[in-house]
Amino acid sequence: QVQLVESGGGLVQPGGSLTLSCAASGSVFGFATMGWYRQALGKQRELVATMTRSRHTNYAESVKGRFTISGDNAKNTVYLQMNMLRSEDTAVYYCWGRPLTSQVEYWGQGTQVTVSS
């Protein structure tokens, strides 16, 4: 059983920063791709950023230049450094991963990020 566990969400003022972390546990050899999605109230879940095992990254246009994804392949962890946060970044952020040896996708339980003064 593979689990992805997020941490680091919370309340931050506009212009502030937060770092989200995600750690995988369970029987997994490694991940081909890991990343972050988010879902705001009343909206569909959307991609925020992904990173392949070879460090190729992909970002949503709305977060380019403000968010940075990074990770540790050996530890099956992925991070999201979020700077210059805006009210429209408020959402539940979900960690996501696709293992090396399977097409199954795994999701974390989500962590709330609220940007408000």
C-alpha positions in Angstrom: 0.0 0.0 0.0 1.5 3.3 -1.1 0.6 6.5 0.7 1.4 10.1 -0.1 1.4 12.4 2.9 1.4 16.2 2.5 2.4 18.8 5.1 3.1 22.5 5.3 -0.2 24.1 4.4 -1.7 27.0 6.3 -2.8 30.6 6.4 -0.5 33.2 4.8 -0.9 36.8 3.9 -0.8 37.9 0.3 2.8 38.2 -0.9 4.0 35.6 1.7 5.6 32.2 1.2 4.9 28.6 2.1 6.6 25.4 1.5 4.6 22.2 1.0 6.2 18.8 1.5 5.1 15.3 0.4 6.6 12.0 1.4 5.7 8.6 0.0 5.5 5.5 2.1 4.8 1.9 1.5 6.0 -0.5 -1.1 7.2 1.6 -4.0 10.4 1.3 -5.9 10.4 4.9 -6.9 8.3 7.4 -8.9 8.6 8.3 -12.5 6.9 11.6 -11.9 5.7 13.5 -8.8 3.9 16.8 -8.5 1.2 19.0 -7.1 -2.3 19.7 -8.1 -4.8 22.1 -6.5 -8.5 22.5 -6.2 -10.2 25.7 -5.2 -13.7 25.8 -3.9 -16.2 25.3 -6.7 -13.5 24.7 -9.3 -11.9 21.7 -11.0 -8.7 20.2 -9.8 -5.8 21.7 -11.8 -2.1 21.0 -12.3 0.3 23.2 -10.4 3.7 21.6 -11.1 5.2 18.3 -11.9 8.8 16.9 -11.9 10.1 13.8 -13.6 12.8 11.6 -12.1 15.3 13.2 -14.5 14.3 16.6 -13.0 12.3 17.8 -16.0 9.7 20.3 -14.6 6.4 21.6 -15.8 4.5 24.5 -14.3 1.0 26.0 -14.7 1.3 29.4 -16.3 -0.3 31.0 -13.3 2.5 30.0 -11.0 5.6 30.3 -13.2 8.2 32.5 -11.6 6.6 32.2 -8.2 6.5 28.5 -7.4 9.4 26.0 -7.5 9.1 22.2 -7.4 11.9 20.1 -6.1 12.4 16.6 -4.8 14.6 13.8 -3.6 14.4 10.6 -5.6 16.1 8.5 -3.0 13.5 9.5 -0.3 10.5 9.6 -2.7 9.7 13.1 -1.6 8.6 16.2 -3.4 8.4 19.8 -2.3 6.7 23.0 -3.5 8.2 26.3 -2.6 5.5 29.0 -3.1 6.5 32.6 -3.1 4.5 35.8 -3.8 1.3 34.1 -2.9 -2.0 35.6 -4.1 -5.5 35.2 -2.9 -6.2 33.2 -6.0 -3.7 30.6 -4.9 -6.1 29.6 -2.1 -7.0 25.9 -2.6 -6.5 22.4 -1.3 -3.1 21.3 -2.6 -2.7 17.6 -3.5 0.5 15.6 -3.9 0.4 13.2 -6.9 2.7 10.5 -8.1 3.1 7.9 -10.8 5.4 5.0 -9.9 8.2 3.7 -12.1 6.7 0.3 -12.3 3.0 1.0 -12.7 0.5 3.3 -14.4 -1.4 3.6 -11.2 -1.6 7.2 -9.9 -1.4 8.0 -6.2 -2.9 11.0 -4.5 -2.3 12.5 -1.1 -5.2 13.5 1.2 -4.6 17.2 0.5 -3.5 20.2 2.5 -5.3 23.5 2.7 -3.5 26.7 1.7 -5.3 30.0 2.4 -4.0 33.3 1.3 -5.8 36.1 3.0 -5.1 39.3 4.9 
